Amino acid sequence: QVQLVESGGGLVQAGGSLRLSCAASGRGFSRAAMGWFRQAPGKERDFVAAITWNWSGDRTYYADSVKGRFAISRGNAENTVYLQMNSLKPEDTAVYSCALRYGDISTRAGEYGYWGQGTQVTVSS
């Protein structure tokens, strides 16, 4: 069974930065993709960013709303993924969750089979 644990959320002023971490444990992760999603109160869960990896390197994909501000990356161990969030805006306020699927990157939450508990990110104006 796969378990995902997020950390790094908090309160930050607009224009500030936060880094979220997601540590996965359980099965092997050699053919997996990990993604970050967010959900604001009263809104649907939205895709933020995802990463996958193979022998040739990492491949990433971002939602248009975060391109140029957020960066997803992996740690030295393939089971840890980070989301560096810069130039944060109040509209980035949400619960951020990491997710894992076996297969290629997907922007659809329903295609991820494993989820973390979520971490709150609040950006004040």
PyMOL commands that set and color helices and strands:
alter all, ss='L'
color gray80, all
select helices_A, chain A and resi 90-92+109-111
alter helices_A, ss='H'
color red, helices_A
select strands_A, chain A and resi 3-7+10-13+18-25+32-39+46-54+57-62+70-74+80-85+94-102+114-115+119-124
alter strands_A, ss='S'
color yellow, strands_A
deselect
rebuild
show_as cartoon
